[in-house]
Amino acid sequence: MSTETQPRTDRDAPTTGDRLVRVGVVVFFVGALATLVTVAPLFLDIHPFPSYAYLICMLMGVGFLIAGAGVLLTIAEQRRAARG
């Protein structure tokens, strides 16, 4: 068995769009976790969280937009590469 690895090509390197998608996914999951935490008082009969906790829930939408922008950027980069 050989432990040699193939050299990375430019095609394997993560692009700006790929990085945006990864960041968007992380931000989305932080917002999703915050949503679960802020909904928990409804079921556990405890005092609700302060307003800023609900603002953190908005990260779900922000993460979705960041990931969407990354997908669109990746599409544009691939089209440019296909033309050239």
Helices and strands as residue ranges (DSSP letters): H 16-44, H 51-57, H 59-83
